[in-house]
Amino acid sequence: MPAVTPYERAMTFMRSAFDRLNLSETEKDLLGKPQNIINSTVRFKLDTGKEASFPAYRVQYNNARGPYKGGIRYHPEADIEEVKALAALMAIKCAVVKIPFGGAKGGIQVDPKKLSKGELERMSRTYVTVIADSIGPDIDVPAPDVNTTPQIMAWMRDEFEKTKKVYAPALITGKPLAYGGSLGRDKSTARGGFFLLQELAKIEAINLEDARVAVQGFGNAGSEIATFLHDAGATIVAVSDSQGGIYCKNGLDPIRIHKYKQKTGSVRGQYCKGSVCDIERMKLDETETISNEDLLTIDCDILIPAALDNVITSKNAKDIKAKIILELANGPIAPEADEMLAKRGVTVVPDVLANAGGVTVSYFEWVQGRSGNRWTADRVDHDLRRIMLQAFDDVRTEARRKGLSLREAAFNVAVGRIIETMRVRGWVG
Ligand code: NAD
């Protein structure tokens, strides 16, 4: 049987919402596929002088509510199906948090870890020239995603401004502070997810200080939320990255793990002597090594997938012990697993809401770029909290009214908002 693609998984959620909302065939057709796909190649010189080329994409899913918006991913698995899926989720996400953007995503199918800094810069600048005619502050506003950084956003803005001979601070978000970035953007995805967990804890009368948390993926999103929760008194019992994970029932210190990960490249770093585990030290700290698969089914209260898509499937959904799952990653739960978890009463805060803090502060950065004003960190934090909690309230209200899961409700709210705009714009009857 051919593998189900990330796009088909995302569209399963989308199409169920179309049916629940009784959309017309024209509406389903217009919102059921991307409006525009740039399917191209980046060619650039390697340090050896040889030419390299990699598939490069920009998928513009829908722009009914405003300019297309979405990150650019550099990853060997960032093929057209993955980029289409992420673009569709962006359209939903922006509508859930009610910011005036549509949805898009970009990607280069490459392993950036094999490139030198110079090669990475040449590839990033070339990518912008490939998509330059299709992006702009009023057209399509890119941002970072997996393996793309503020530095890469700076190269891209610089290349666009040179190519088009314009000043375009609102072209792209996630830029460095020295070149039009916003305070708070670096932690915004985790911060938004943290606000939702605080609210959920209040609603379900859970004390976050008693919560045991497992986080898969210790990158930008995962390491920051682990730190916010640790600071709030929660016990971080397990974390992992692409090299594997560690578990300690008494709690891990995310700041220390982050320090060692920077030094050694892995969350297990503090327990390594070269490539060998320091068993004595692990015993002393009552810490064990675990695999990424083990982490998902570990005994904890809150599980936070913050790495890859499709990690919770029909195979392991029944073994998940957490009562709450916050999807910081995009698409970590497959549709069949989502149903199984809902039946078991697990509360899943879906990606299109849980990780929307990133695009929300990207919106603040775009507003700052357009107006020339700079916001304080307090203003960013305050407005992010307000927007996330309003979105959570809208989604919970829809879920309660119609007896839906939070994911179904989030898709209902977003599809309803996009279709309403398409109707008043006269795109559909
Ligand atoms: P990142 O590249 O900073 O971190 C990814 C982490 O996942 C790394 O620690 C990596 O080692 C780890 N990882 C890779 N393969 C793994 C595996 N097999 N098992 C466990 N861990 C593995 O990326 P990020 O920006 O933190 O993004 C993570 C997820 O969050 C992605 O799905 C991304 O789309 C989503 N997201 C991020 C943002 C953001 O602003 N950073 C916003 C919205 C959604």
Residues whose N, C-alpha, C, O or C-beta is under 5 A from the ligand:
A	BS01	NAD	D145 V146 N147 T189 Q216 G217 F218 G219 N220 A221 G222 S240 D241 S242 N292 A306 A307 L308 L328 A329 N330 N355 G358
